[in-house]
Amino acid sequence: MKKTISIKSIIAAVAGLIGMIATFLPWLSASAFGISVSAKGSDGDGWISFVCFAAVLSIAIVEMFKKAKWTKIVITVAAAIATIVVAIDMINGLNNGLTVNIGIYLGLVAGIAGIVVPWLPIDKNN
């Protein structure tokens, strides 16, 4: 019997990887009087989201080879924590008049994908 890797595991792994990369991209920026500064996720509490996205990636890889009910739950919880961290940083930045950059958007998309994808009925063997 041929063992197949689920589409959900692949998408979750890609989401985890994208989230990890997003941590090192600019999240927020501000400019005034011709001076511009930006902050990456790794400059602050983005390390929490990095660890959570690393967990999403790792567990998704485990799920590719060993099917277990707990993997869906762990991926969802880790992605939810990462999404909350990124969303809080985005809200705080917007409330302080900062510009939101690509890293936050990628982090949010990756986090939401990590939350939703494990529960979608897109594989034959859910």
KEDO-744202 format. One record per residue: residue number from 1; x, y, z of N, C-alpha, C, O in turn. Coordinates in nm, 4 decimals. Layout:
<atoms>
seq,n.x,n.y,n.z,ca.x,ca.y,ca.z,c.x,c.y,c.z,o.x,o.y,o.z
NUM,X,Y,Z,X,Y,Z,X,Y,Z,X,Y,Z
...
</atoms>
This chain:
<atoms>
seq,n.x,n.y,n.z,ca.x,ca.y,ca.z,c.x,c.y,c.z,o.x,o.y,o.z
1,0.0837,-0.1180,0.0000,0.0000,0.0000,0.0000,0.0882,0.1243,0.0000,0.1749,0.1404,0.0858
2,0.0651,0.2105,-0.0958,0.1454,0.3318,-0.1102,0.0988,0.4370,-0.0104,-0.0202,0.4671,0.0000
3,0.1952,0.4922,0.0628,0.1637,0.5952,0.1611,0.1750,0.7324,0.0948,0.2751,0.7631,0.0301
4,0.0713,0.8142,0.1115,0.0715,0.9468,0.0505,0.0819,1.0537,0.1585,0.0327,1.0380,0.2703
5,0.1463,1.1605,0.1215,0.1580,1.2753,0.2118,0.0376,1.3649,0.1865,0.0049,1.3954,0.0718
6,-0.0274,1.4065,0.2929,-0.1500,1.4855,0.2772,-0.1188,1.6278,0.2327,-0.0162,1.6860,0.2680
7,-0.2100,1.6802,0.1550,-0.2007,1.8195,0.1086,-0.2022,1.9140,0.2287,-0.1312,2.0145,0.2305
8,-0.2840,1.8806,0.3289,-0.2945,1.9663,0.4477,-0.1602,1.9770,0.5187,-0.1235,2.0850,0.5650
9,-0.0866,1.8671,0.5280,0.0446,1.8699,0.5931,0.1420,1.9583,0.5166,0.2192,2.0336,0.5761
10,0.1377,1.9486,0.3857,0.2273,2.0304,0.3029,0.1933,2.1789,0.3185,0.2827,2.2617,0.3358
11,0.0647,2.2121,0.3123,0.0243,2.3525,0.3259,0.0599,2.4060,0.4643,0.1066,2.5192,0.4768
12,0.0381,2.3254,0.5681,0.0722,2.3687,0.7041,0.2231,2.3896,0.7178,0.2666,2.4852,0.7819
13,0.3023,2.3017,0.6584,0.4481,2.3170,0.6647,0.4927,2.4444,0.5935,0.5787,2.5170,0.6433
14,0.4345,2.4711,0.4777,0.4676,2.5939,0.4033,0.4251,2.7169,0.4835,0.4979,2.8161,0.4880
15,0.3082,2.7108,0.5464,0.2629,2.8221,0.6297,0.3605,2.8472,0.7446,0.3932,2.9620,0.7747
16,0.4068,2.7397,0.8086,0.5043,2.7541,0.9163,0.6336,2.8174,0.8674,0.6895,2.9045,0.9341
17,0.6812,2.7740,0.7511,0.8042,2.8294,0.6945,0.7877,2.9766,0.6584,0.8751,3.0584,0.6871
18,0.6756,3.0099,0.5956,0.6492,3.1505,0.5599,0.6405,3.2367,0.6859,0.6924,3.3483,0.6887
19,0.5754,3.1851,0.7896,0.5673,3.2586,0.9158,0.7044,3.2823,0.9776,0.7320,3.3900,1.0305
20,0.7898,3.1810,0.9706,0.9252,3.1967,1.0244,1.0030,3.3040,0.9474,1.0718,3.3869,1.0068
21,0.9912,3.3009,0.8160,1.0592,3.4011,0.7332,1.0031,3.5404,0.7615,1.0777,3.6382,0.7667
22,0.8715,3.5487,0.7799,0.8072,3.6782,0.8053,0.8620,3.7460,0.9305,0.8615,3.8688,0.9396
23,0.9089,3.6678,1.0263,0.9653,3.7238,1.1489,1.0850,3.8140,1.1206,1.1109,3.9082,1.1954
24,1.1574,3.7858,1.0139,1.2791,3.8616,0.9825,1.2562,3.9712,0.8791,1.3498,4.0403,0.8391
25,1.1326,3.9866,0.8366,1.0977,4.0943,0.7433,1.0449,4.2149,0.8212,1.0070,4.2012,0.9375
26,1.0420,4.3320,0.7589,0.9894,4.4502,0.8284,0.8419,4.4331,0.8659,0.7596,4.3935,0.7834
27,0.8104,4.4639,0.9918,0.6723,4.4566,1.0408,0.6092,4.5938,1.0459,0.4966,4.6129,0.9999
28,0.6809,4.6890,1.1013,0.6275,4.8238,1.1194,0.7329,4.9251,1.0800,0.8528,4.8987,1.0899
29,0.6872,5.0419,1.0351,0.7821,5.1479,1.0028,0.7186,5.2837,1.0309,0.5968,5.2976,1.0415
30,0.8050,5.3813,1.0424,0.7612,5.5197,1.0631,0.8617,5.6106,0.9942,0.9802,5.5790,0.9842
31,0.8121,5.7231,0.9474,0.9033,5.8207,0.8890,0.8556,5.9616,0.9222,0.7362,5.9914,0.9242
32,0.9531,6.0456,0.9476,0.9255,6.1857,0.9784,1.0514,6.2667,0.9486,1.1634,6.2220,0.9732
33,1.0305,6.3848,0.8961,1.1414,6.4773,0.8681,1.2489,6.4130,0.7813,1.3677,6.4406,0.7983
34,1.2075,6.3278,0.6887,1.3022,6.2655,0.5968,1.3770,6.1470,0.6544,1.4624,6.0890,0.5874
35,1.3463,6.1107,0.7767,1.4123,5.9963,0.8403,1.3106,5.8828,0.8503,1.1964,5.9034,0.8911
36,1.3540,5.7634,0.8125,1.2648,5.6482,0.8155,1.3281,5.5368,0.8991,1.4474,5.5087,0.8879
37,1.2468,5.4754,0.9815,1.2936,5.3612,1.0614,1.1911,5.2485,1.0474,1.0718,5.2719,1.0284
38,1.2413,5.1271,1.0573,1.1496,5.0131,1.0521,1.1908,4.9115,1.1579,1.3049,4.9096,1.2042
39,1.0948,4.8271,1.1947,1.1198,4.7233,1.2950,1.0761,4.5894,1.2383,0.9684,4.5769,1.1800
40,1.1613,4.4897,1.2564,1.1294,4.3535,1.2167,1.0631,4.2837,1.3347,1.0721,4.3298,1.4486
41,0.9974,4.1738,1.3068,0.9388,4.0955,1.4146,1.0434,4.0471,1.5127,1.0168,4.0359,1.6324
42,1.1627,4.0183,1.4622,1.2697,3.9691,1.5486,1.3265,4.0768,1.6400,1.4066,4.0472,1.7286
43,1.2854,4.2020,1.6190,1.3299,4.3105,1.7070,1.2537,4.3135,1.8387,1.2951,4.3817,1.9325
44,1.1445,4.2416,1.8467,1.0619,4.2460,1.9681,1.0064,4.1094,2.0018,1.0786,4.0098,2.0035
45,0.8768,4.1062,2.0286,0.8141,3.9808,2.0694,0.7832,3.8887,1.9520,0.7163,3.7868,1.9694
46,0.8305,3.9229,1.8342,0.8149,3.8367,1.7179,0.8821,3.7023,1.7347,0.8525,3.6079,1.6614
47,0.9731,3.6929,1.8316,1.0380,3.5636,1.8579,0.9368,3.4611,1.9077,0.9538,3.3411,1.8861
48,0.8331,3.5074,1.9734,0.7274,3.4150,2.0174,0.6597,3.3548,1.8951,0.6378,3.2338,1.8883
49,0.6267,3.4405,1.7983,0.5637,3.3890,1.6765,0.6610,3.3001,1.5992,0.6189,3.2008,1.5398
50,0.7895,3.3334,1.5987,0.8891,3.2498,1.5308,0.8892,3.1083,1.5882,0.8874,3.0106,1.5134
51,0.8913,3.0977,1.7194,0.8910,2.9660,1.7846,0.7619,2.8911,1.7525,0.7646,2.7708,1.7266
52,0.6502,2.9611,1.7540,0.5219,2.8974,1.7223,0.5179,2.8511,1.5772,0.4712,2.7407,1.5489
53,0.5658,2.9335,1.4858,0.5694,2.8926,1.3449,0.6672,2.7771,1.3235,0.6427,2.6902,1.2397
54,0.7768,2.7753,1.3979,0.8694,2.6615,1.3901,0.8010,2.5340,1.4374,0.8239,2.4267,1.3817
55,0.7172,2.5456,1.5401,0.6401,2.4302,1.5876,0.5413,2.3841,1.4816,0.5244,2.2640,1.4606
56,0.4758,2.4786,1.4145,0.3828,2.4432,1.3065,0.4571,2.3656,1.1978,0.4099,2.2612,1.1527
57,0.5720,2.4158,1.1561,0.6515,2.3492,1.0533,0.6940,2.2098,1.0990,0.6789,2.1125,1.0250
58,0.7464,2.2004,1.2191,0.7962,2.0716,1.2710,0.6850,1.9680,1.2837,0.7012,1.8535,1.2415
59,0.5737,2.0075,1.3411,0.4631,1.9132,1.3610,0.4015,1.8747,1.2268,0.3593,1.7604,1.2089
60,0.3959,1.9684,1.1324,0.3441,1.9355,0.9994,0.4331,1.8315,0.9315,0.3831,1.7422,0.8630
61,0.5640,1.8427,0.9501,0.6558,1.7430,0.8941,0.6348,1.6082,0.9626,0.6342,1.5046,0.8963
62,0.6177,1.6088,1.0939,0.5881,1.4844,1.1656,0.4593,1.4223,1.1118,0.4516,1.3011,1.0917
63,0.3585,1.5062,1.0888,0.2287,1.4580,1.0410,0.2389,1.3952,0.9023,0.1587,1.3088,0.8671
64,0.3365,1.4382,0.8243,0.3539,1.3802,0.6915,0.3863,1.2314,0.6985,0.3508,1.1550,0.6087
65,0.4534,1.1912,0.8052,0.4990,1.0534,0.8155,0.4259,0.9714,0.9212,0.4272,0.8484,0.9169
66,0.3626,1.0395,1.0152,0.2911,0.9689,1.1215,0.1597,1.0411,1.1461,0.1565,1.1537,1.1958
67,0.0527,0.9742,1.1103,-0.0790,1.0338,1.1296,-0.1210,1.0180,1.2755,-0.1212,0.9075,1.3297
68,-0.1561,1.1286,1.3371,-0.2034,1.1260,1.4760,-0.3012,1.2415,1.4943,-0.2853,1.3479,1.4345
69,-0.4007,1.2194,1.5765,-0.5021,1.3241,1.6008,-0.4412,1.4479,1.6667,-0.4845,1.5598,1.6394
70,-0.3420,1.4292,1.7525,-0.2865,1.5407,1.8280,-0.2156,1.6421,1.7396,-0.2020,1.7582,1.7783
71,-0.1697,1.6003,1.6207,-0.0948,1.6936,1.5364,-0.1819,1.8101,1.4894,-0.1354,1.9240,1.4844
72,-0.3085,1.7824,1.4548,-0.3990,1.8901,1.4127,-0.4171,1.9927,1.5238,-0.4181,2.1133,1.4992
73,-0.4312,1.9434,1.6450,-0.4546,2.0322,1.7593,-0.3309,2.1168,1.7884,-0.3421,2.2372,1.8114
74,-0.2135,2.0546,1.7873,-0.0902,2.1282,1.8173,-0.0628,2.2328,1.7094,-0.0245,2.3455,1.7406
75,-0.0822,2.1960,1.5830,-0.0623,2.2925,1.4744,-0.1575,2.4111,1.4905,-0.1176,2.5265,1.4747
76,-0.2827,2.3817,1.5219,-0.3827,2.4882,1.5374,-0.3496,2.5806,1.6535,-0.3572,2.7027,1.6396
77,-0.3130,2.5237,1.7677,-0.2813,2.6054,1.8861,-0.1567,2.6902,1.8621,-0.1555,2.8089,1.8947
78,-0.0516,2.6304,1.8053,0.0716,2.7059,1.7793,0.0458,2.8184,1.6790,0.0945,2.9300,1.6967
79,-0.0303,2.7890,1.5744,-0.0622,2.8923,1.4753,-0.1488,3.0015,1.5364,-0.1322,3.1189,1.5033
80,-0.2402,2.9649,1.6245,-0.3262,3.0644,1.6898,-0.2441,3.1588,1.7777,-0.2662,3.2798,1.7762
81,-0.1505,3.1046,1.8532,-0.0649,3.1887,1.9381,0.0170,3.2843,1.8511,0.0275,3.4031,1.8815
82,0.0751,3.2317,1.7426,0.1539,3.3164,1.6529,0.0675,3.4263,1.5924,0.1105,3.5412,1.5829
83,-0.0534,3.3914,1.5517,-0.1438,3.4894,1.4913,-0.1820,3.5980,1.5908,-0.1903,3.7155,1.5551
84,-0.2051,3.5591,1.7145,-0.2396,3.6570,1.8182,-0.1246,3.7551,1.8409,-0.1466,3.8756,1.8526
85,-0.0021,3.7029,1.8470,0.1154,3.7899,1.8668,0.1283,3.8887,1.7511,0.1484,4.0083,1.7721
86,0.1165,3.8371,1.6292,0.1300,3.9236,1.5120,0.0163,4.0267,1.5082,0.0402,4.1441,1.4801
87,-0.1060,3.9835,1.5361,-0.2200,4.0748,1.5336,-0.2075,4.1841,1.6389,-0.2388,4.3001,1.6121
88,-0.1622,4.1481,1.7578,-0.1433,4.2479,1.8633,-0.0388,4.3511,1.8214,-0.0572,4.4710,1.8427
89,0.0708,4.3043,1.7618,0.1729,4.3984,1.7145,0.1174,4.4890,1.6049,0.1490,4.6079,1.6003
90,0.0360,4.4335,1.5181,-0.0244,4.5140,1.4116,-0.1181,4.6194,1.4691,-0.1127,4.7359,1.4297
91,-0.2030,4.5791,1.5611,-0.2976,4.6728,1.6227,-0.2239,4.7820,1.6995,-0.2581,4.8997,1.6885
92,-0.1237,4.7435,1.7766,-0.0448,4.8430,1.8504,0.0245,4.9401,1.7562,0.0284,5.0604,1.7821
93,0.0791,4.8883,1.6473,0.1450,4.9749,1.5499,0.0480,5.0731,1.4857,0.0776,5.1920,1.4733
94,-0.0675,5.0227,1.4452,-0.1672,5.1104,1.3836,-0.2183,5.2155,1.4820,-0.2396,5.3309,1.4446
95,-0.2379,5.1759,1.6071,-0.2838,5.2713,1.7090,-0.1807,5.3802,1.7359,-0.2163,5.4891,1.7810
96,-0.0546,5.3524,1.7092,0.0512,5.4506,1.7313,0.0924,5.5222,1.6027,0.1946,5.5908,1.5994
97,0.0134,5.5062,1.4981,0.0393,5.5787,1.3740,0.1519,5.5220,1.2895,0.2053,5.5928,1.2041
98,0.1893,5.3977,1.3102,0.2964,5.3364,1.2322,0.2399,5.2727,1.1060,0.1204,5.2449,1.0968
99,0.3269,5.2505,1.0104,0.2891,5.1850,0.8856,0.3132,5.0356,0.8986,0.4186,4.9927,0.9454
100,0.2153,4.9570,0.8570,0.2262,4.8108,0.8618,0.2955,4.7643,0.7343,0.2611,4.8092,0.6250
101,0.3924,4.6751,0.7479,0.4710,4.6273,0.6348,0.4475,4.4797,0.6055,0.3691,4.4137,0.6738
102,0.5144,4.4294,0.5058,0.4925,4.2957,0.4503,0.5076,4.1829,0.5528,0.4353,4.0836,0.5450
103,0.5984,4.1957,0.6472,0.6199,4.0890,0.7445,0.4958,4.0583,0.8269,0.4658,3.9420,0.8542
104,0.4240,4.1624,0.8664,0.3015,4.1412,0.9453,0.1950,4.0743,0.8599,0.1273,3.9822,0.9056
105,0.1799,4.1199,0.7369,0.0790,4.0599,0.6502,0.1091,3.9125,0.6242,0.0192,3.8287,0.6306
106,0.2347,3.8808,0.5951,0.2714,3.7399,0.5737,0.2507,3.6577,0.7003,0.2039,3.5440,0.6939
107,0.2854,3.7149,0.8151,0.2655,3.6444,0.9418,0.1186,3.6153,0.9692,0.0836,3.5068,1.0157
108,0.0327,3.7128,0.9400,-0.1111,3.6917,0.9597,-0.1661,3.5849,0.8660,-0.2426,3.4982,0.9083
109,-0.1274,3.5907,0.7393,-0.1752,3.4921,0.6425,-0.1255,3.3525,0.6801,-0.2017,3.2560,0.6753
110,0.0016,3.3418,0.7174,0.0571,3.2119,0.7575,-0.0130,3.1593,0.8822,-0.0443,3.0406,0.8908
111,-0.0374,3.2468,0.9779,-0.1047,3.2048,1.1008,-0.2465,3.1582,1.0769,-0.2891,3.0558,1.1303
112,-0.3195,3.2337,0.9966,-0.4577,3.1953,0.9664,-0.4611,3.0633,0.8892,-0.5473,2.9787,0.9132
113,-0.3669,3.0467,0.7969,-0.3590,2.9196,0.7234,-0.3314,2.8042,0.8191,-0.3900,2.6968,0.8061
114,-0.2422,2.8265,0.9147,-0.2107,2.7216,1.0125,-0.3285,2.6862,1.1014,-0.3391,2.5731,1.1487
115,-0.4165,2.7818,1.1243,-0.5355,2.7566,1.2061,-0.6418,2.6812,1.1257,-0.7027,2.5868,1.1760
116,-0.6635,2.7228,1.0024,-0.7763,2.6728,0.9235,-0.7454,2.5427,0.8491,-0.8262,2.4498,0.8506
117,-0.6308,2.5359,0.7852,-0.6004,2.4247,0.6940,-0.6097,2.2860,0.7586,-0.6640,2.1955,0.6952
118,-0.5601,2.2643,0.8805,-0.5694,2.1276,0.9357,-0.7118,2.0738,0.9474,-0.7305,1.9525,0.9564
119,-0.8103,2.1594,0.9474,-0.9491,2.1179,0.9678,-1.0290,2.1123,0.8381,-1.1458,2.0734,0.8400
120,-0.9693,2.1499,0.7267,-1.0403,2.1461,0.5991,-1.0491,2.0034,0.5451,-0.9544,1.9261,0.5597
121,-1.1600,1.9680,0.4838,-1.1745,1.8336,0.4273,-1.1190,1.8263,0.2844,-1.1942,1.8003,0.1905
122,-0.9880,1.8491,0.2671,-0.9307,1.8507,0.1333,-0.8533,1.7246,0.0999,-0.8112,1.7080,-0.0146
123,-0.8333,1.6362,0.1945,-0.7655,1.5092,0.1685,-0.8680,1.3968,0.1672,-0.9748,1.4069,0.2276
124,-0.8335,1.2907,0.0980,-0.9212,1.1742,0.0975,-0.9282,1.1094,0.2345,-1.0341,1.0639,0.2778
125,-0.8131,1.1056,0.3028,-0.8055,1.0432,0.4357,-0.7925,1.1515,0.5416,-0.6814,1.1806,0.5860
126,-0.9022,1.2111,0.5827,-0.8978,1.3165,0.6845,-0.8670,1.2545,0.8161,-0.8584,1.3247,0.9169
</atoms>
